[in-house]
Amino acid sequence: MPLPGGLWWLLCCRRGFTLLHRDYGDGELSGDGDEDEDEETFELRTPSPAGGGRGPLDVTLTQPVRSAQVSDRLQSWEETRSLIPEKGPPEEDPDVVVKGWLYGEPRGGGARPWLPPRRAWFVLTRDSLDQFSSSGKGARRLRSLVLTSLCSVTGPERRPKETGLWSVTVSGRKHSVRLCSPRQAEAERWGLALREVIASKAPLETPTQLLLRDIQESCGDPEAVALIYRRNPILRHTSGALYAPLLPLPYGVSAPGPGYAPLREEAVRLFLALQALEGARRPGPLMQGVLQTCRDLPALRDELFLQLAKQTSGPAGPPGPPATQDPAALRYWQLLTCMSCTFRPGGAVRGHLLGHLERTEQALPDTELAEYARFIRKALGRTRGRELVPSLAEISALSQRQELLCTVHCPGAGACPVAIDSHTTAGEVARELVGRLGLARSRNAFALYEQRGAQERALAGGTLVADVLTRFEK
């Protein structure tokens, strides 16, 4: 019985593709056995002519069945794939604090502010802040910021001129990451989570802090202390630059105050200012500038105390004389004198500084260095907080370890010169003048007044007279 033309063409084409092994690209996956198991087959059935005419043509299509060898191979590949660890954001990791879609500043965005922020998947864990290309399990990690106790978080703040988004910036040792969100609540949630993670970290210690602890433990053995200094140049006087702070200062990209760089950069600048003292023709203004920096940035006070202890240790370690006999080499001691009369060092730094001064007195008696060490040690026991840094006149007097003369105008008695130091209060000056004027038995109350132009105001008894003189200088 003749077959319809269209169906015959289909069978011929189908046969041709099978002979050419181009059966939908599966010819190479077939086994080496019978080909008929892998190709589609047609079965044609013609109804019995008993019906007295032509009936419809029945066509049965049989789909191919893959061989067991291919199935086993695919199953083995799936098992092997399951053994490969997927590097992506953790799904149910208990260390995950918060995760979500945010806009992140691209690499180099700080130097190229015109680059728009890119949307990415961020995951905050107890150890790091990770950025991924997507939220899937196999997503690629774009960057990671390891979180330590020195990391800092700023924000949230809105930048309408740049992106119009709320941003939170977390700063690390080498780089910082800025997270942006159109919602303020979302930015606050991330900022709070980042601060909590950083606060939970154990405090980091610098190598200098570890050495200070070793010196404190060996304070009863002078030879052991001298050996520590000889083996560690970071503790000794140097003419080279300082590339990192001696104490752990927080990382940050924002300046802590107007006109200042980040704390770690300011600490390095302070050391450069100390070295500039040796060749300065007028060291007073430079010393006053260093003291003002420490007043504005309290975190740098202990850092400067340690830097001065380092520079006054001598090139061979303490105790030792300056590198040269030039009076300019004594300016480190003069600035340390001003520091001791202005600020109080912290616990560990204070203990190290007192030990350094004591070793200098014992090893170099009857020298000018011993006199400075003795003066500084007494000043540290009397110093309390000051409102202002020393004036230029006070710095000049402290550099010579001398008292400062000030003039007090008394009604009916003219001008009375009074010798004061950095710790003299207005109440002490008033009592001294009352005794000089023979008014000790008077029942009247006396006070010291500050006059600036046409204005006068009474000074509290605990006010430091040195601070008043600094205001007069300004």
C-alpha positions as CSV (number, residue, x, y, z in Angstrom):
1,M,0.0,0.0,0.0
2,P,1.6,3.3,-1.0
3,L,2.5,5.6,1.8
4,P,1.8,9.3,1.8
5,G,4.6,11.4,0.3
6,G,5.1,13.5,3.4
7,L,5.5,10.6,5.7
8,W,7.9,8.8,3.4
9,W,10.1,11.9,3.3
10,L,10.2,12.0,7.1
11,L,11.3,8.4,7.3
12,C,14.0,8.9,4.7
13,C,15.4,12.0,6.5
14,R,15.2,10.3,9.8
15,R,17.1,7.3,8.4
16,G,19.8,9.6,6.9
17,F,20.4,11.4,10.2
18,T,20.8,8.0,12.0
19,L,23.3,6.8,9.5
20,L,25.4,10.0,9.8
21,H,25.4,9.6,13.6
22,R,23.9,13.0,14.1
23,D,20.9,11.9,16.0
24,Y,20.5,15.2,18.1
25,G,24.1,15.0,19.1
26,D,23.6,11.7,21.1
27,G,25.5,9.4,18.7
28,E,28.7,9.8,20.7
29,L,27.0,8.9,23.9
30,S,25.6,5.6,22.6
31,G,27.1,2.3,23.7
32,D,29.2,0.2,21.5
33,G,26.5,-2.4,21.2
34,D,23.2,-2.3,19.2
35,E,22.4,1.1,17.7
36,D,18.7,0.3,17.5
37,E,18.4,0.8,21.3
38,D,19.2,4.4,21.0
39,E,17.3,5.6,18.0
40,E,13.6,6.4,17.6
41,T,11.6,3.7,15.7
42,F,8.3,3.9,13.8
43,E,5.9,0.9,13.6
44,L,3.4,1.1,10.7
45,R,0.2,-0.9,11.0
46,T,-2.5,-1.2,8.3
47,P,-6.0,-2.2,9.3
48,S,-7.4,-5.5,8.0
49,P,-9.1,-5.2,4.6
50,A,-12.1,-6.9,6.0
51,G,-13.6,-3.5,6.6
52,G,-14.0,-3.2,2.9
53,G,-12.0,-0.1,2.4
54,R,-8.9,1.8,3.4
55,G,-8.7,2.6,7.0
56,P,-6.6,5.1,8.8
57,L,-2.8,4.4,9.0
58,D,-1.7,3.7,12.6
59,V,1.8,5.0,13.5
60,T,3.5,4.1,16.8
61,L,6.5,6.1,18.0
62,T,8.9,4.5,20.3
63,Q,11.3,6.8,22.3
64,P,15.0,5.7,22.8
65,V,16.2,4.3,26.1
66,R,19.6,5.3,27.3
67,S,22.0,2.5,28.1
68,A,23.0,1.7,31.7
69,Q,26.6,2.7,31.0
70,V,25.6,6.4,30.3
71,S,23.3,6.5,33.4
72,D,26.0,5.1,35.6
73,R,28.5,7.7,34.2
74,L,26.1,10.6,34.9
75,Q,25.4,9.3,38.4
76,S,29.1,9.1,39.1
77,W,29.6,12.7,37.9
78,E,26.8,13.9,40.1
79,E,28.4,12.2,43.1
80,T,31.8,13.7,42.3
81,R,30.3,17.1,42.0
82,S,28.7,16.8,45.4
83,L,32.1,16.4,46.9
84,I,33.4,19.7,45.6
85,P,32.9,22.5,48.2
86,E,30.9,25.4,47.0
87,K,32.6,28.8,47.7
88,G,29.8,31.2,48.3
89,P,27.8,33.0,51.0
90,P,26.9,30.7,53.9
91,E,23.2,29.8,53.9
92,E,22.7,28.6,57.5
93,D,26.0,29.5,59.1
94,P,25.5,30.3,62.8
95,D,28.3,32.9,62.6
96,V,26.3,35.1,60.1
97,V,25.1,38.2,61.9
98,V,23.3,40.0,59.1
99,K,23.1,39.7,55.3
100,G,21.3,41.4,52.5
101,W,21.4,43.3,49.3
102,L,23.2,46.7,49.5
103,Y,25.0,49.1,47.2
104,G,28.8,48.9,47.6
105,E,31.3,51.5,46.5
106,P,33.5,49.9,43.7
107,R,37.2,49.5,44.1
108,G,39.0,52.8,43.7
109,G,35.7,54.7,44.2
110,G,37.3,57.0,46.8
111,A,39.7,58.3,44.1
112,R,37.0,58.2,41.4
113,P,33.8,59.5,43.0
114,W,32.0,59.6,39.7
115,L,31.7,55.8,39.7
116,P,28.2,54.8,40.7
117,P,27.8,52.2,43.6
118,R,27.1,48.7,42.5
119,R,24.4,46.4,44.0
120,A,25.9,43.3,45.7
121,W,25.2,40.7,48.3
122,F,26.9,41.4,51.6
123,V,27.3,39.0,54.5
124,L,28.5,40.0,58.0
125,T,30.0,37.3,60.1
126,R,31.8,37.3,63.5
127,D,35.2,37.6,61.7
128,S,34.7,39.5,58.4
129,L,32.5,41.5,56.0
130,D,32.2,39.7,52.7
131,Q,30.8,40.9,49.4
132,F,29.5,38.4,46.8
133,S,28.3,38.7,43.3
134,S,24.9,37.2,44.1
135,S,23.0,35.5,47.0
136,G,23.3,32.0,45.5
137,K,25.3,29.2,47.2
138,G,28.0,29.2,44.5
139,A,28.4,33.0,44.2
140,R,31.8,34.5,43.6
141,R,33.4,36.4,46.5
142,L,34.3,39.9,45.3
143,R,36.2,41.1,48.4
144,S,36.5,40.6,52.1
145,L,37.4,42.8,55.0
146,V,38.7,41.1,58.2
147,L,37.3,42.7,61.3
148,T,39.5,43.4,64.3
149,S,39.3,45.6,67.4
150,L,41.0,48.4,65.5
151,C,38.4,48.7,62.8
152,S,36.1,51.7,62.9
153,V,32.6,52.4,61.7
154,T,31.3,55.8,60.6
155,G,27.8,56.7,59.7
156,P,25.1,56.3,58.7
157,E,25.2,59.5,56.8
158,R,23.4,60.7,53.7
159,R,25.2,62.1,50.7
160,P,22.6,63.8,48.6
161,K,25.0,65.3,46.1
162,E,26.8,62.1,45.4
163,T,24.4,59.1,45.5
164,G,21.5,60.2,47.6
165,L,21.9,57.0,49.6
166,W,22.5,56.4,53.3
167,S,26.1,55.1,53.7
168,V,28.0,53.3,56.5
169,T,31.8,53.1,56.2
170,V,33.8,50.4,57.9
171,S,37.6,51.0,57.8
172,G,40.3,48.3,58.0
173,R,44.1,48.2,58.0
174,K,44.5,48.3,54.2
175,H,41.2,49.5,52.8
176,S,37.7,50.4,53.7
177,V,34.2,49.4,52.5
178,R,31.3,51.7,52.1
179,L,27.8,50.2,52.3
180,C,24.9,52.2,50.9
181,S,21.2,51.8,51.2
182,P,18.2,53.9,50.1
183,R,16.6,53.3,53.6
184,Q,18.0,54.9,56.7
185,A,16.7,52.1,58.9
186,E,18.7,49.5,56.9
187,A,21.8,51.6,57.1
188,E,21.4,52.0,60.9
189,R,20.9,48.2,61.3
190,W,24.1,47.4,59.5
191,G,26.1,50.1,61.3
192,L,24.9,48.8,64.7
193,A,25.7,45.2,63.8
194,L,29.2,46.2,62.6
195,R,29.9,48.1,65.8
196,E,28.8,45.2,67.9
197,V,31.0,42.7,66.1
198,I,34.0,45.0,66.4
199,A,33.3,45.7,70.1
200,S,33.3,41.9,70.8
201,K,36.9,41.5,69.4
202,A,39.8,41.0,71.7
203,P,42.1,44.1,71.9
204,L,45.1,43.9,69.6
205,E,48.6,44.5,71.0
206,T,51.4,46.1,69.1
207,P,55.0,44.7,69.3
208,T,55.9,47.8,71.4
209,Q,53.2,46.9,74.0
210,L,54.6,43.4,74.2
211,L,58.1,44.8,74.8
212,L,56.8,47.2,77.5
213,R,55.4,44.2,79.3
214,D,58.7,42.4,79.1
215,I,60.5,45.4,80.5
216,Q,58.0,45.7,83.3
217,E,58.5,42.0,84.2
218,S,62.3,42.4,84.1
219,C,62.5,45.7,85.9
220,G,64.5,44.1,88.8
221,D,67.2,42.8,86.4
222,P,69.0,45.8,84.8
223,E,71.0,43.4,82.5
224,A,67.8,41.9,81.1
225,V,66.3,45.3,80.5
226,A,69.4,46.5,78.7
227,L,69.3,43.3,76.6
228,I,65.7,44.0,75.5
229,Y,66.7,47.5,74.4
230,R,69.7,46.2,72.5
231,R,67.7,43.6,70.6
232,N,64.8,45.9,69.7
233,P,65.7,49.1,67.9
234,I,62.1,50.3,68.1
235,L,62.7,51.2,71.8
236,R,65.8,53.3,71.1
237,H,66.6,56.7,69.7
238,T,66.6,56.8,65.9
239,S,67.2,59.4,63.2
240,G,65.0,57.5,60.7
241,A,61.3,57.8,60.1
242,L,58.5,56.0,62.0
243,Y,56.2,54.2,59.6
244,A,53.5,53.0,62.1
245,P,52.3,54.1,65.5
246,L,53.8,52.5,68.6
247,L,50.4,51.9,70.1
248,P,47.2,50.4,68.6
249,L,45.3,53.3,67.1
250,P,42.0,52.7,65.3
251,Y,41.9,52.6,61.5
252,G,39.8,55.3,59.8
253,V,39.4,57.3,56.7
254,S,37.8,60.3,58.2
255,A,39.7,63.0,60.0
256,P,39.1,63.2,63.8
257,G,38.9,67.0,63.7
258,P,39.2,69.9,61.4
259,G,42.6,70.3,59.9
260,Y,43.7,66.8,61.0
261,A,44.5,63.6,59.2
262,P,43.4,60.1,60.5
263,L,44.9,59.2,63.8
264,R,47.5,56.7,62.5
265,E,48.8,59.3,60.0
266,E,48.9,62.0,62.7
267,A,51.0,59.7,64.9
268,V,53.6,59.4,62.2
269,R,53.5,63.2,61.7
270,L,54.1,63.8,65.4
271,F,57.3,61.8,65.2
272,L,58.5,63.9,62.2
273,A,57.7,67.0,64.3
274,L,59.8,65.6,67.1
275,Q,62.8,65.1,64.8
276,A,62.4,68.6,63.4
277,L,62.9,70.0,67.0
278,E,66.6,69.2,66.8
279,G,67.2,71.7,64.0
280,A,64.5,74.3,64.8
281,R,65.8,77.8,65.4
282,R,62.7,78.7,67.5
283,P,61.5,75.4,69.1
284,G,58.8,77.1,71.3
285,P,56.1,77.4,68.6
286,L,56.8,73.9,67.3
287,M,56.5,72.5,70.8
288,Q,53.3,74.4,71.4
289,G,51.9,73.0,68.1
290,V,52.7,69.4,69.2
291,L,51.0,70.0,72.6
292,Q,47.9,71.5,70.9
293,T,47.6,68.4,68.7
294,C,47.6,66.2,71.7
295,R,45.0,68.3,73.4
296,D,42.7,68.1,70.3
297,L,43.4,64.4,69.8
298,P,43.5,62.7,73.3
299,A,44.2,59.3,71.7
300,L,47.7,60.6,70.7
301,R,48.9,61.6,74.2
302,D,50.2,58.2,75.3
303,E,51.6,57.7,71.8
304,L,53.7,60.9,72.2
305,F,54.8,59.9,75.6
306,L,56.2,56.7,74.2
307,Q,57.8,58.5,71.3
308,L,59.6,60.8,73.6
309,A,60.7,57.9,75.9
310,K,62.1,56.3,72.7
311,Q,64.0,59.4,71.6
312,T,65.4,60.1,75.1
313,S,66.7,56.6,75.5
314,G,70.0,57.2,73.6
315,P,71.2,55.5,70.5
316,A,72.6,52.6,72.5
317,G,69.6,52.2,74.8
318,P,68.9,53.5,78.2
319,P,70.4,54.8,80.2
320,G,72.6,56.8,77.8
321,P,73.5,60.3,76.9
322,P,72.2,62.0,73.7
323,A,73.9,61.2,70.4
324,T,75.7,64.5,70.4
325,Q,76.6,67.3,72.9
326,D,74.6,69.8,70.9
327,P,72.0,71.5,73.1
328,A,69.4,70.8,70.4
329,A,69.7,67.1,71.4
330,L,68.1,68.0,74.8
331,R,64.9,69.3,73.2
332,Y,63.3,65.9,73.5
333,W,63.7,66.2,77.3
334,Q,62.4,69.7,77.2
335,L,59.3,68.7,75.3
336,L,58.8,65.7,77.6
337,T,59.0,68.2,80.5
338,C,56.2,70.2,78.9
339,M,54.1,67.1,78.3
340,S,54.5,65.9,81.9
341,C,53.1,69.3,83.1
342,T,50.2,69.2,80.7
343,F,48.8,65.6,80.4
344,R,48.7,62.5,82.5
345,P,49.9,59.3,80.8
346,G,47.9,56.1,80.9
347,G,48.6,53.2,83.2
348,A,51.0,51.0,81.2
349,V,52.7,54.0,79.6
350,R,53.0,55.8,82.9
351,G,54.8,52.8,84.5
352,H,57.2,52.5,81.6
353,L,57.9,56.2,81.6
354,L,58.6,56.2,85.4
355,G,60.9,53.3,85.0
356,H,62.8,55.0,82.2
357,L,63.2,58.2,84.3
358,E,64.4,56.2,87.3
359,R,67.0,54.3,85.3
360,T,68.3,57.6,83.9
361,E,68.7,59.1,87.3
362,Q,70.6,56.0,88.6
363,A,72.9,55.6,85.7
364,L,73.7,59.3,85.0
365,P,73.8,61.1,88.4
366,D,74.9,64.7,88.7
367,T,74.1,65.3,85.0
368,E,71.6,67.6,83.3
369,L,69.6,64.5,82.1
370,A,69.2,63.4,85.7
371,E,67.9,66.8,86.6
372,Y,65.3,66.6,83.8
373,A,64.3,63.1,84.8
374,R,63.8,64.2,88.4
375,F,61.8,67.3,87.4
376,I,59.5,65.2,85.1
377,R,59.0,62.5,87.8
378,K,57.8,65.1,90.3
379,A,55.6,66.8,87.7
380,L,53.8,63.6,86.8
381,G,52.7,63.3,90.5
382,R,51.1,66.7,90.5
383,T,49.7,67.1,87.0
384,R,45.9,67.1,86.5
385,G,43.8,68.1,83.5
386,R,44.4,71.4,81.9
387,E,42.1,73.5,79.8
388,L,44.8,74.9,77.5
389,V,48.3,74.1,76.5
390,P,51.2,76.0,78.0
391,S,51.9,79.5,76.7
392,L,55.2,80.3,74.9
393,A,56.5,81.9,78.1
394,E,55.6,78.8,80.2
395,I,57.3,76.5,77.6
396,S,60.5,78.7,77.8
397,A,60.4,78.4,81.6
398,L,59.8,74.7,81.7
399,S,62.6,74.1,79.2
400,Q,65.0,75.5,81.8
401,R,63.1,73.8,84.7
402,Q,62.3,77.2,86.2
403,E,59.2,78.9,87.7
404,L,57.2,81.5,85.8
405,L,56.8,85.0,87.0
406,C,53.3,86.6,86.7
407,T,52.1,90.0,87.8
408,V,49.0,90.6,89.9
409,H,47.6,94.1,90.3
410,C,46.4,94.6,93.9
411,P,44.1,97.6,94.9
412,G,46.2,100.1,96.8
413,A,49.4,98.0,96.6
414,G,50.3,98.3,93.0
415,A,51.7,95.4,91.0
416,C,52.8,92.3,92.9
417,P,55.1,89.7,91.1
418,V,54.2,86.1,92.0
419,A,56.3,83.1,91.0
420,I,54.1,80.2,89.8
421,D,54.5,76.9,88.1
422,S,52.2,74.8,85.9
423,H,50.3,73.5,88.9
424,T,49.6,76.7,90.8
425,T,46.0,77.6,91.3
426,A,44.2,80.9,91.7
427,G,43.3,80.1,95.3
428,E,47.0,79.5,96.2
429,V,48.0,82.9,94.6
430,A,45.2,84.7,96.5
431,R,46.3,83.2,99.8
432,E,49.9,84.2,99.2
433,L,48.9,87.8,98.4
434,V,46.7,88.0,101.4
435,G,49.7,87.0,103.6
436,R,51.9,89.5,101.9
437,L,49.5,92.4,102.4
438,G,48.9,91.5,106.1
439,L,45.2,90.6,105.6
440,A,45.4,87.2,107.1
441,R,43.1,88.2,110.0
442,S,40.6,89.9,107.8
443,R,37.1,88.4,107.7
444,N,36.7,89.5,104.1
445,A,36.9,87.0,101.3
446,F,39.5,87.5,98.6
447,A,39.7,86.2,95.1
448,L,41.8,86.5,92.0
449,Y,40.1,88.3,89.0
450,E,40.8,87.9,85.3
451,Q,40.5,91.2,83.4
452,R,40.2,91.1,79.6
453,G,39.5,94.5,78.2
454,A,36.7,96.0,80.1
455,Q,35.4,92.7,81.4
456,E,36.3,91.2,84.7
457,R,35.4,87.8,86.2
458,A,36.4,86.0,89.4
459,L,38.5,82.9,89.1
460,A,37.5,79.8,90.9
461,G,40.0,78.6,93.5
462,G,40.9,75.6,91.5
463,T,41.6,77.4,88.3
464,L,45.2,77.0,87.0
465,V,46.9,80.4,86.7
466,A,49.0,79.0,83.8
467,D,45.8,78.5,81.7
468,V,44.8,82.1,82.4
469,L,48.2,83.3,81.1
470,T,47.7,81.2,77.9
471,R,44.4,83.0,77.3
472,F,46.1,86.3,77.7
473,E,48.7,85.2,75.1
474,K,46.0,84.4,72.6
